[in-house]
Amino acid sequence: MTSKAVNTNDPKYSKLTIGVCPDQWGVWFPEDPKQMDPRQAWEEMAEAGFEVIETGPFGYFPTDPKELQKWCDEFGMRVVAGTGWGILHKQEAWEETLRTFRAIAETHAAVGAEYIVHLPPLYRDDKTWEWTDDRVLSDEAWKLYVEHANALGQMLLDDYGLKMVLHPHGDSHIETPEEIARIFEATDPAYVNLCLDSGHVVYGGGDPVELCRKYPERITYVHIKAFDEDITREAHEKDWPFGEAVTKGASVCPPAGLPEMHEFVDALAALDKPIYAICEQDCYPCDPSFPKQNAINMRTYLAECGLGLA
């Protein structure tokens, strides 16, 4: 069977690999009654034509590497990344963050993954929308954030051979172009790089294409998604929690929303290096009938933009 993950028809796009993760299936949490059964989600991802997968919230899919590999083999999938949530800016949380990422790294290194995505803690809860932290970090907290980001990236690389990428996110301390610039000026590129989530960058008021030009050496991994411009604007004007913006339809399927995907895919191709572009659309919670056809539509459209094959 010919792989659809890479566009083999046009050398310009041949270093880009399309993949998928549970977010595209409305999954934000390791366990939640509003989410689809994990095995059904995995099977639907394969049926939708995906061959490359990021596993999403640790514990949603099997954490035992042998079982995870079994699922890969059964459905013709390859795990390229895991995802971890961990607090970096509080000293008392550091040991727990390290333990969490070691567990994730052990599972993912064993199945041949290459990346670990660090999801930042939000200052408003994803589910309840309640305030959980300071909106702006103190200088001391910021210093810890940088120090621990470097240390975490070094541990993952030295001990497990995995590359860490920081994920900008709505309602987090790395959201705006200024915050992204600040973290990358302060961290060590040997250990800390960017998971360029095009949707969250748009949500934070940035331009993913501009980031490709500004930080070509720091962009090695991508979450490819789009956000509605008008809903995003309203979300910020009314200070909605990120979760509320999602329930009101902020995250959309291209060609709707921003960034314009032909331009973005071209900007990624211009980086001229191997990049995984993982399809995402924030849709928690969603009707179980929604994700599969929606993901097929997205994959098909992105193929028209040069990413993968339809």
ZADO-1210 file (C-alpha; in nm, 4 decimals, padded with zeros to 6 digits):
<atoms>
<atom x="00.0000" y="00.0000" z="00.0000" code="MET" pos="1"/>
<atom x="00.1337" y="00.3438" z="-00.0928" code="THR" pos="2"/>
<atom x="00.1837" y="00.5803" z="00.1974" code="SER" pos="3"/>
<atom x="-00.0299" y="00.8929" z="00.2006" code="LYS" pos="4"/>
<atom x="00.1659" y="01.0534" z="00.4842" code="ALA" pos="5"/>
<atom x="00.4204" y="01.2176" z="00.2524" code="VAL" pos="6"/>
<atom x="00.3658" y="01.3987" z="-00.0772" code="ASN" pos="7"/>
<atom x="00.5870" y="01.1898" z="-00.3062" code="THR" pos="8"/>
<atom x="00.4519" y="01.3650" z="-00.6159" code="ASN" pos="9"/>
<atom x="00.6208" y="01.7002" z="-00.5506" code="ASP" pos="10"/>
<atom x="00.9786" y="01.7197" z="-00.4160" code="PRO" pos="11"/>
<atom x="00.9032" y="02.0642" z="-00.2700" code="LYS" pos="12"/>
<atom x="00.6809" y="01.9044" z="-00.0032" code="TYR" pos="13"/>
<atom x="00.8591" y="01.5702" z="00.0336" code="SER" pos="14"/>
<atom x="01.0132" y="01.6488" z="00.3751" code="LYS" pos="15"/>
<atom x="00.6737" y="01.7159" z="00.5356" code="LEU" pos="16"/>
<atom x="00.4843" y="01.4253" z="00.6960" code="THR" pos="17"/>
<atom x="00.1171" y="01.4539" z="00.7910" code="ILE" pos="18"/>
<atom x="-00.0100" y="01.2869" z="01.1070" code="GLY" pos="19"/>
<atom x="-00.2935" y="01.2994" z="01.3574" code="VAL" pos="20"/>
<atom x="-00.3536" y="01.3038" z="01.7309" code="CYS" pos="21"/>
<atom x="-00.6493" y="01.2530" z="01.9676" code="PRO" pos="22"/>
<atom x="-00.7266" y="01.6272" z="01.9771" code="ASP" pos="23"/>
<atom x="-00.8685" y="01.5850" z="01.6253" code="GLN" pos="24"/>
<atom x="-01.1110" y="01.3352" z="01.7805" code="TRP" pos="25"/>
<atom x="-01.2227" y="01.5677" z="02.0624" code="GLY" pos="26"/>
<atom x="-00.9864" y="01.4221" z="02.3231" code="VAL" pos="27"/>
<atom x="-00.8273" y="01.6525" z="02.5825" code="TRP" pos="28"/>
<atom x="-00.8014" y="01.4261" z="02.8884" code="PHE" pos="29"/>
<atom x="-00.6637" y="01.0787" z="02.9736" code="PRO" pos="30"/>
<atom x="-01.0146" y="00.9784" z="03.0832" code="GLU" pos="31"/>
<atom x="-01.3448" y="01.1546" z="03.0332" code="ASP" pos="32"/>
<atom x="-01.6986" y="01.0201" z="02.9807" code="PRO" pos="33"/>
<atom x="-01.7547" y="01.2759" z="02.7024" code="LYS" pos="34"/>
<atom x="-01.4699" y="01.1291" z="02.4953" code="GLN" pos="35"/>
<atom x="-01.4772" y="00.8405" z="02.2495" code="MET" pos="36"/>
<atom x="-01.3479" y="00.4958" z="02.3455" code="ASP" pos="37"/>
<atom x="-00.9709" y="00.5048" z="02.2743" code="PRO" pos="38"/>
<atom x="-00.9665" y="00.1960" z="02.0546" code="ARG" pos="39"/>
<atom x="-01.2534" y="00.3249" z="01.8429" code="GLN" pos="40"/>
<atom x="-01.0729" y="00.6583" z="01.8002" code="ALA" pos="41"/>
<atom x="-00.7489" y="00.4870" z="01.6947" code="TRP" pos="42"/>
<atom x="-00.9337" y="00.2654" z="01.4475" code="GLU" pos="43"/>
<atom x="-01.1160" y="00.5655" z="01.2994" code="GLU" pos="44"/>
<atom x="-00.7871" y="00.7532" z="01.2604" code="MET" pos="45"/>
<atom x="-00.6527" y="00.4643" z="01.0528" code="ALA" pos="46"/>
<atom x="-00.9760" y="00.4479" z="00.8508" code="GLU" pos="47"/>
<atom x="-00.9446" y="00.8224" z="00.7837" code="ALA" pos="48"/>
<atom x="-00.6128" y="00.7549" z="00.6098" code="GLY" pos="49"/>
<atom x="-00.3614" y="00.8506" z="00.8791" code="PHE" pos="50"/>
<atom x="-00.0453" y="00.6461" z="00.9354" code="GLU" pos="51"/>
<atom x="00.1471" y="00.8718" z="01.1743" code="VAL" pos="52"/>
<atom x="00.0217" y="00.9485" z="01.5241" code="ILE" pos="53"/>
<atom x="00.0973" y="01.1589" z="01.8304" code="GLU" pos="54"/>
<atom x="-00.0587" y="00.9856" z="02.1287" code="THR" pos="55"/>
<atom x="-00.2077" y="01.2878" z="02.3084" code="GLY" pos="56"/>
<atom x="-00.2980" y="01.2859" z="02.6791" code="PRO" pos="57"/>
<atom x="-00.0837" y="01.0200" z="02.8464" code="PHE" pos="58"/>
<atom x="-00.3129" y="00.7416" z="02.9597" code="GLY" pos="59"/>
<atom x="-00.5760" y="00.7790" z="02.6887" code="TYR" pos="60"/>
<atom x="-00.3981" y="00.5274" z="02.4653" code="PHE" pos="61"/>
<atom x="-00.2019" y="00.2338" z="02.6165" code="PRO" pos="62"/>
<atom x="00.0946" y="00.3389" z="02.8286" code="THR" pos="63"/>
<atom x="00.2511" y="-00.0074" z="02.8110" code="ASP" pos="64"/>
<atom x="00.4853" y="00.0103" z="02.5094" code="PRO" pos="65"/>
<atom x="00.4183" y="-00.3501" z="02.4042" code="LYS" pos="66"/>
<atom x="00.0443" y="-00.2881" z="02.3945" code="GLU" pos="67"/>
<atom x="00.0938" y="00.0458" z="02.2176" code="LEU" pos="68"/>
<atom x="00.3137" y="-00.1221" z="01.9551" code="GLN" pos="69"/>
<atom x="00.0481" y="-00.3900" z="01.9105" code="LYS" pos="70"/>
<atom x="-00.2099" y="-00.1229" z="01.8236" code="TRP" pos="71"/>
<atom x="00.0388" y="00.0357" z="01.5803" code="CYS" pos="72"/>
<atom x="00.1039" y="-00.2943" z="01.4048" code="ASP" pos="73"/>
<atom x="-00.2641" y="-00.3850" z="01.3883" code="GLU" pos="74"/>
<atom x="-00.3692" y="-00.0602" z="01.2235" code="PHE" pos="75"/>
<atom x="-00.0560" y="00.0263" z="01.0253" code="GLY" pos="76"/>
<atom x="00.0326" y="00.3294" z="01.2375" code="MET" pos="77"/>
<atom x="00.3606" y="00.4774" z="01.3615" code="ARG" pos="78"/>
<atom x="00.3970" y="00.6763" z="01.6849" code="VAL" pos="79"/>
<atom x="00.6193" y="00.9825" z="01.6398" code="VAL" pos="80"/>
<atom x="00.5455" y="01.1768" z="01.9580" code="ALA" pos="81"/>
<atom x="00.3968" y="01.1777" z="02.3034" code="GLY" pos="82"/>
<atom x="00.2402" y="01.4662" z="02.4903" code="THR" pos="83"/>
<atom x="00.3006" y="01.5743" z="02.8473" code="GLY" pos="84"/>
<atom x="00.1510" y="01.8321" z="03.0779" code="TRP" pos="85"/>
<atom x="00.3795" y="01.9668" z="03.3469" code="GLY" pos="86"/>
<atom x="00.4342" y="02.2744" z="03.5621" code="ILE" pos="87"/>
<atom x="00.7734" y="02.4372" z="03.5077" code="LEU" pos="88"/>
<atom x="00.7387" y="02.7646" z="03.6978" code="HIS" pos="89"/>
<atom x="00.6837" y="02.6313" z="04.0510" code="LYS" pos="90"/>
<atom x="00.9684" y="02.4668" z="04.2388" code="GLN" pos="91"/>
<atom x="00.7335" y="02.2491" z="04.4466" code="GLU" pos="92"/>
<atom x="00.5894" y="02.0930" z="04.1282" code="ALA" pos="93"/>
<atom x="00.9220" y="02.0151" z="03.9607" code="TRP" pos="94"/>
<atom x="00.9776" y="01.6609" z="04.0913" code="GLU" pos="95"/>
<atom x="00.6268" y="01.5582" z="03.9871" code="GLU" pos="96"/>
<atom x="00.6803" y="01.7087" z="03.6403" code="THR" pos="97"/>
<atom x="01.0043" y="01.5119" z="03.6042" code="LEU" pos="98"/>
<atom x="00.8349" y="01.1870" z="03.7114" code="ARG" pos="99"/>
<atom x="00.5506" y="01.2430" z="03.4657" code="THR" pos="100"/>
<atom x="00.7823" y="01.3067" z="03.1720" code="PHE" pos="101"/>
<atom x="01.0063" y="01.0128" z="03.2549" code="ARG" pos="102"/>
<atom x="00.7033" y="00.7825" z="03.2418" code="ALA" pos="103"/>
<atom x="00.5928" y="00.9299" z="02.9092" code="ILE" pos="104"/>
<atom x="00.9470" y="00.9114" z="02.7715" code="ALA" pos="105"/>
<atom x="00.9931" y="00.5456" z="02.8659" code="GLU" pos="106"/>
<atom x="00.6779" y="00.4441" z="02.6799" code="THR" pos="107"/>
<atom x="00.7487" y="00.6545" z="02.3723" code="HIS" pos="108"/>
<atom x="01.1202" y="00.5846" z="02.3354" code="ALA" pos="109"/>
<atom x="01.0347" y="00.2132" z="02.3409" code="ALA" pos="110"/>
<atom x="00.8053" y="00.2472" z="02.0353" code="VAL" pos="111"/>
<atom x="01.0484" y="00.4612" z="01.8349" code="GLY" pos="112"/>
<atom x="00.8951" y="00.8063" z="01.8877" code="ALA" pos="113"/>
<atom x="01.1122" y="01.1113" z="01.8228" code="GLU" pos="114"/>
<atom x="00.9399" y="01.3986" z="02.0046" code="TYR" pos="115"/>
<atom x="00.7771" y="01.4889" z="02.3330" code="ILE" pos="116"/>
<atom x="00.5392" y="01.7854" z="02.3264" code="VAL" pos="117"/>
<atom x="00.5299" y="01.9878" z="02.6479" code="HIS" pos="118"/>
<atom x="00.1834" y="02.1313" z="02.7036" code="LEU" pos="119"/>
<atom x="00.1959" y="02.4311" z="02.9343" code="PRO" pos="120"/>
<atom x="-00.0260" y="02.4517" z="03.2408" code="PRO" pos="121"/>
<atom x="-00.3146" y="02.6904" z="03.1805" code="LEU" pos="122"/>
<atom x="-00.4097" y="02.9744" z="03.4132" code="TYR" pos="123"/>
<atom x="-00.7774" y="02.8844" z="03.3593" code="ARG" pos="124"/>
<atom x="-00.8935" y="02.5241" z="03.3803" code="ASP" pos="125"/>
<atom x="-00.9683" y="02.3569" z="03.0454" code="ASP" pos="126"/>
<atom x="-01.2841" y="02.1965" z="03.1775" code="LYS" pos="127"/>
<atom x="-01.4238" y="02.4165" z="03.4547" code="THR" pos="128"/>
<atom x="-01.2825" y="02.7451" z="03.3152" code="TRP" pos="129"/>
<atom x="-01.1915" y="02.8482" z="03.6697" code="GLU" pos="130"/>
<atom x="-00.8765" y="03.0495" z="03.7432" code="TRP" pos="131"/>
<atom x="-00.5940" y="02.8220" z="03.8564" code="THR" pos="132"/>
<atom x="-00.2865" y="03.0455" z="03.8381" code="ASP" pos="133"/>
<atom x="-00.1568" y="03.3989" z="03.7896" code="ASP" pos="134"/>
<atom x="-00.2162" y="03.5319" z="03.4415" code="ARG" pos="135"/>
<atom x="00.1303" y="03.6891" z="03.4296" code="VAL" pos="136"/>
<atom x="00.4326" y="03.5157" z="03.5783" code="LEU" pos="137"/>
<atom x="00.6540" y="03.6943" z="03.8272" code="SER" pos="138"/>
<atom x="01.0207" y="03.7394" z="03.7327" code="ASP" pos="139"/>
<atom x="01.1135" y="03.4576" z="03.9690" code="GLU" pos="140"/>
<atom x="00.8501" y="03.2235" z="03.8212" code="ALA" pos="141"/>
<atom x="00.9664" y="03.3084" z="03.4690" code="TRP" pos="142"/>
<atom x="01.3275" y="03.2321" z="03.5634" code="LYS" pos="143"/>
<atom x="01.2185" y="02.8902" z="03.6931" code="LEU" pos="144"/>
<atom x="01.0143" y="02.8280" z="03.3772" code="TYR" pos="145"/>
<atom x="01.3242" y="02.8782" z="03.1604" code="VAL" pos="146"/>
<atom x="01.5563" y="02.6838" z="03.3898" code="GLU" pos="147"/>
<atom x="01.3212" y="02.3869" z="03.4115" code="HIS" pos="148"/>
<atom x="01.2418" y="02.3909" z="03.0390" code="ALA" pos="149"/>
<atom x="01.6129" y="02.3556" z="02.9632" code="ASN" pos="150"/>
<atom x="01.6548" y="02.0847" z="03.2290" code="ALA" pos="151"/>
<atom x="01.3520" y="01.8881" z="03.1068" code="LEU" pos="152"/>
<atom x="01.4654" y="01.9081" z="02.7444" code="GLY" pos="153"/>
<atom x="01.8141" y="01.7940" z="02.8396" code="GLN" pos="154"/>
<atom x="01.6834" y="01.5001" z="03.0443" code="MET" pos="155"/>
<atom x="01.4579" y="01.3829" z="02.7605" code="LEU" pos="156"/>
<atom x="01.7369" y="01.4070" z="02.5049" code="LEU" pos="157"/>
<atom x="02.0228" y="01.2666" z="02.7133" code="ASP" pos="158"/>
<atom x="01.8312" y="00.9854" z="02.8828" code="ASP" pos="159"/>
<atom x="01.5806" y="00.8858" z="02.6145" code="TYR" pos="160"/>
<atom x="01.6954" y="01.0348" z="02.2821" code="GLY" pos="161"/>
<atom x="01.3708" y="01.2350" z="02.2560" code="LEU" pos="162"/>
<atom x="01.3453" y="01.5970" z="02.1408" code="LYS" pos="163"/>
<atom x="01.1271" y="01.8292" z="02.3485" code="MET" pos="164"/>
<atom x="00.9128" y="02.0969" z="02.1886" code="VAL" pos="165"/>
<atom x="00.7227" y="02.3631" z="02.3839" code="LEU" pos="166"/>
<atom x="00.3628" y="02.4166" z="02.2814" code="HIS" pos="167"/>
<atom x="00.2166" y="02.7705" z="02.2846" code="PRO" pos="168"/>
<atom x="-00.1431" y="02.7593" z="02.4060" code="HIS" pos="169"/>
<atom x="-00.4435" y="02.9810" z="02.4675" code="GLY" pos="170"/>
<atom x="-00.4770" y="03.0760" z="02.8373" code="ASP" pos="171"/>
<atom x="-00.1148" y="02.9839" z="02.9074" code="SER" pos="172"/>
<atom x="00.2023" y="03.1786" z="02.9779" code="HIS" pos="173"/>
<atom x="00.3317" y="03.1150" z="02.6243" code="ILE" pos="174"/>
<atom x="00.0562" y="03.2458" z="02.4000" code="GLU" pos="175"/>
<atom x="00.1393" y="03.5801" z="02.2354" code="THR" pos="176"/>
<atom x="00.4191" y="03.6476" z="01.9829" code="PRO" pos="177"/>
<atom x="00.6023" y="03.8420" z="02.2560" code="GLU" pos="178"/>
<atom x="00.5847" y="03.5505" z="02.5010" code="GLU" pos="179"/>
<atom x="00.7019" y="03.3045" z="02.2348" code="ILE" pos="180"/>
<atom x="00.9937" y="03.5352" z="02.1490" code="ALA" pos="181"/>
<atom x="01.0821" y="03.5705" z="02.5156" code="ARG" pos="182"/>
<atom x="01.0939" y="03.1975" z="02.5836" code="ILE" pos="183"/>
<atom x="01.3040" y="03.1220" z="02.2760" code="PHE" pos="184"/>
<atom x="01.5502" y="03.3995" z="02.3466" code="GLU" pos="185"/>
<atom x="01.5969" y="03.2567" z="02.6964" code="ALA" pos="186"/>
<atom x="01.6130" y="02.8794" z="02.6314" code="THR" pos="187"/>
<atom x="01.8828" y="02.6561" z="02.4857" code="ASP" pos="188"/>
<atom x="01.8029" y="02.5439" z="02.1275" code="PRO" pos="189"/>
<atom x="01.9888" y="02.2201" z="02.1918" code="ALA" pos="190"/>
<atom x="01.7121" y="02.1182" z="02.4326" code="TYR" pos="191"/>
<atom x="01.4081" y="02.3412" z="02.3766" code="VAL" pos="192"/>
<atom x="01.2325" y="02.4048" z="02.0471" code="ASN" pos="193"/>
<atom x="00.8861" y="02.4930" z="01.9226" code="LEU" pos="194"/>
<atom x="00.5807" y="02.2843" z="01.8597" code="CYS" pos="195"/>
<atom x="00.4367" y="02.5352" z="01.6142" code="LEU" pos="196"/>
<atom x="00.0641" y="02.5042" z="01.6771" code="ASP" pos="197"/>
<atom x="-00.0728" y="02.7254" z="01.4013" code="SER" pos="198"/>
<atom x="-00.4169" y="02.7534" z="01.5626" code="GLY" pos="199"/>
<atom x="-00.2938" y="02.8569" z="01.9061" code="HIS" pos="200"/>
<atom x="-00.0510" y="03.1041" z="01.7478" code="VAL" pos="201"/>
<atom x="-00.3436" y="03.2636" z="01.5609" code="VAL" pos="202"/>
<atom x="-00.5478" y="03.2606" z="01.8823" code="TYR" pos="203"/>
<atom x="-00.2612" y="03.4386" z="02.0594" code="GLY" pos="204"/>
<atom x="-00.2522" y="03.7130" z="01.7966" code="GLY" pos="205"/>
<atom x="00.0466" y="03.5794" z="01.6017" code="GLY" pos="206"/>
<atom x="00.1193" y="03.4732" z="01.2445" code="ASP" pos="207"/>
<atom x="00.2478" y="03.1144" z="01.1984" code="PRO" pos="208"/>
<atom x="00.4026" y="03.2010" z="00.8608" code="VAL" pos="209"/>
<atom x="00.6003" y="03.4833" z="01.0194" code="GLU" pos="210"/>
<atom x="00.7199" y="03.2463" z="01.2947" code="LEU" pos="211"/>
<atom x="00.8562" y="03.0113" z="01.0245" code="CYS" pos="212"/>
<atom x="01.0609" y="03.3006" z="00.8892" code="ARG" pos="213"/>
<atom x="01.1651" y="03.4301" z="01.2320" code="LYS" pos="214"/>
<atom x="01.2638" y="03.1009" z="01.3996" code="TYR" pos="215"/>
<atom x="01.3528" y="02.8591" z="01.1170" code="PRO" pos="216"/>
<atom x="01.6049" y="02.6777" z="01.3351" code="GLU" pos="217"/>
<atom x="01.3612" y="02.6389" z="01.6274" code="ARG" pos="218"/>
<atom x="01.0678" y="02.4924" z="01.4316" code="ILE" pos="219"/>
<atom x="01.0934" y="02.1154" z="01.4091" code="THR" pos="220"/>
<atom x="00.7406" y="01.9933" z="01.4839" code="TYR" pos="221"/>
<atom x="00.3951" y="02.1289" z="01.3982" code="VAL" pos="222"/>
<atom x="00.0337" y="02.1049" z="01.5086" code="HIS" pos="223"/>
<atom x="-00.1568" y="02.2148" z="01.2017" code="ILE" pos="224"/>
<atom x="-00.4929" y="02.3697" z="01.2818" code="LYS" pos="225"/>
<atom x="-00.7047" y="02.6743" z="01.2044" code="ALA" pos="226"/>
<atom x="-00.8990" y="02.9245" z="01.4142" code="PHE" pos="227"/>
<atom x="-01.1925" y="03.1426" z="01.3196" code="ASP" pos="228"/>
<atom x="-01.0829" y="03.5065" z="01.3123" code="GLU" pos="229"/>
<atom x="-01.4115" y="03.6591" z="01.4307" code="ASP" pos="230"/>
<atom x="-01.4731" y="03.4166" z="01.7194" code="ILE" pos="231"/>
<atom x="-01.1106" y="03.4554" z="01.8286" code="THR" pos="232"/>
<atom x="-01.1466" y="03.8334" z="01.8310" code="ARG" pos="233"/>
<atom x="-01.4679" y="03.8117" z="02.0334" code="GLU" pos="234"/>
<atom x="-01.3067" y="03.5658" z="02.2760" code="ALA" pos="235"/>
<atom x="-01.0340" y="03.8166" z="02.3577" code="HIS" pos="236"/>
<atom x="-01.2661" y="04.1178" z="02.3666" code="GLU" pos="237"/>
<atom x="-01.4916" y="03.9412" z="02.6191" code="LYS" pos="238"/>
<atom x="-01.2074" y="03.7529" z="02.7909" code="ASP" pos="239"/>
<atom x="-01.3633" y="03.4107" z="02.7427" code="TRP" pos="240"/>
<atom x="-01.1710" y="03.1143" z="02.8838" code="PRO" pos="241"/>
<atom x="-01.0066" y="02.9164" z="02.6023" code="PHE" pos="242"/>
<atom x="-01.2422" y="02.6220" z="02.6651" code="GLY" pos="243"/>
<atom x="-01.5410" y="02.8496" z="02.6149" code="GLU" pos="244"/>
<atom x="-01.4010" y="02.9809" z="02.2866" code="ALA" pos="245"/>
<atom x="-01.3700" y="02.6199" z="02.1670" code="VAL" pos="246"/>
<atom x="-01.7280" y="02.5333" z="02.2615" code="THR" pos="247"/>
<atom x="-01.8393" y="02.8389" z="02.0621" code="LYS" pos="248"/>
<atom x="-01.6641" y="02.7137" z="01.7502" code="GLY" pos="249"/>
<atom x="-01.3270" y="02.8942" z="01.7516" code="ALA" pos="250"/>
<atom x="-01.1373" y="02.5936" z="01.6142" code="SER" pos="251"/>
<atom x="-01.2382" y="02.5180" z="01.2547" code="VAL" pos="252"/>
<atom x="-01.1591" y="02.2836" z="00.9672" code="CYS" pos="253"/>
<atom x="-00.9526" y="02.4371" z="00.6858" code="PRO" pos="254"/>
<atom x="-01.0029" y="02.6034" z="00.4424" code="PRO" pos="255"/>
<atom x="-01.2081" y="02.7951" z="00.7014" code="ALA" pos="256"/>
<atom x="-01.0171" y="03.0140" z="00.9467" code="GLY" pos="257"/>
<atom x="-00.6551" y="03.1184" z="00.9717" code="LEU" pos="258"/>
<atom x="-00.3788" y="03.0580" z="00.8806" code="PRO" pos="259"/>
<atom x="-00.4389" y="03.0285" z="00.5079" code="GLU" pos="260"/>
<atom x="-00.3076" y="02.6765" z="00.4587" code="MET" pos="261"/>
<atom x="-00.1446" y="02.7024" z="00.1141" code="HIS" pos="262"/>
<atom x="00.0778" y="02.9800" z="00.2457" code="GLU" pos="263"/>
<atom x="00.1478" y="02.8010" z="00.5744" code="PHE" pos="264"/>
<atom x="00.2342" y="02.4652" z="00.4139" code="VAL" pos="265"/>
<atom x="00.4620" y="02.6487" z="00.1677" code="ASP" pos="266"/>
<atom x="00.6337" y="02.8232" z="00.4613" code="ALA" pos="267"/>
<atom x="00.6935" y="02.4850" z="00.6272" code="LEU" pos="268"/>
<atom x="00.8259" y="02.3377" z="00.3019" code="ALA" pos="269"/>
<atom x="01.0638" y="02.6344" z="00.2680" code="ALA" pos="270"/>
<atom x="01.2291" y="02.5327" z="00.5969" code="LEU" pos="271"/>
<atom x="01.3664" y="02.2411" z="00.3922" code="ASP" pos="272"/>
<atom x="01.3947" y="01.9862" z="00.6735" code="LYS" pos="273"/>
<atom x="01.1937" y="01.6882" z="00.8016" code="PRO" pos="274"/>
<atom x="00.8837" y="01.8131" z="00.9840" code="ILE" pos="275"/>
<atom x="00.5846" y="01.6291" z="01.1231" code="TYR" pos="276"/>
<atom x="00.2623" y="01.8246" z="01.0754" code="ALA" pos="277"/>
<atom x="00.0022" y="01.6764" z="01.3097" code="ILE" pos="278"/>
<atom x="-00.3632" y="01.7515" z="01.2290" code="CYS" pos="279"/>
<atom x="-00.5637" y="01.8997" z="01.5130" code="GLU" pos="280"/>
<atom x="-00.8990" y="02.0629" z="01.5628" code="GLN" pos="281"/>
<atom x="-01.0051" y="02.1486" z="01.9156" code="ASP" pos="282"/>
<atom x="-01.3537" y="02.0012" z="01.9412" code="CYS" pos="283"/>
<atom x="-01.3941" y="01.8811" z="02.3004" code="TYR" pos="284"/>
<atom x="-01.6618" y="01.7714" z="02.3652" code="PRO" pos="285"/>
<atom x="-01.8036" y="01.6483" z="02.0358" code="CYS" pos="286"/>
<atom x="-02.0625" y="01.4060" z="01.9025" code="ASP" pos="287"/>
<atom x="-01.8952" y="01.0692" z="01.8206" code="PRO" pos="288"/>
<atom x="-02.0221" y="01.0929" z="01.4616" code="SER" pos="289"/>
<atom x="-01.8267" y="01.4167" z="01.4005" code="PHE" pos="290"/>
<atom x="-01.4485" y="01.3487" z="01.4039" code="PRO" pos="291"/>
<atom x="-01.3921" y="01.0896" z="01.1312" code="LYS" pos="292"/>
<atom x="-01.5458" y="01.2639" z="00.8299" code="GLN" pos="293"/>
<atom x="-01.4237" y="01.6002" z="00.9536" code="ASN" pos="294"/>
<atom x="-01.0663" y="01.4647" z="00.9708" code="ALA" pos="295"/>
<atom x="-01.0989" y="01.3149" z="00.6215" code="ILE" pos="296"/>
<atom x="-01.2111" y="01.6554" z="00.4947" code="ASN" pos="297"/>
<atom x="-00.9125" y="01.8210" z="00.6604" code="MET" pos="298"/>
<atom x="-00.6602" y="01.5660" z="00.5339" code="ARG" pos="299"/>
<atom x="-00.8018" y="01.5902" z="00.1816" code="THR" pos="300"/>
<atom x="-00.7827" y="01.9704" z="00.1814" code="TYR" pos="301"/>
<atom x="-00.4290" y="01.9747" z="00.3220" code="LEU" pos="302"/>
<atom x="-00.3249" y="01.7356" z="00.0431" code="ALA" pos="303"/>
<atom x="-00.4464" y="02.0013" z="-00.2028" code="GLU" pos="304"/>
<atom x="-00.2083" y="02.2398" z="-00.0225" code="CYS" pos="305"/>
<atom x="00.0837" y="01.9984" z="-00.0720" code="GLY" pos="306"/>
<atom x="00.0815" y="01.8210" z="00.2661" code="LEU" pos="307"/>
<atom x="00.0541" y="01.4438" z="00.2207" code="GLY" pos="308"/>
<atom x="-00.1561" y="01.2701" z="-00.0425" code="LEU" pos="309"/>
<atom x="-00.5350" y="01.2454" z="-00.0618" code="ALA" pos="310"/>
</atoms>
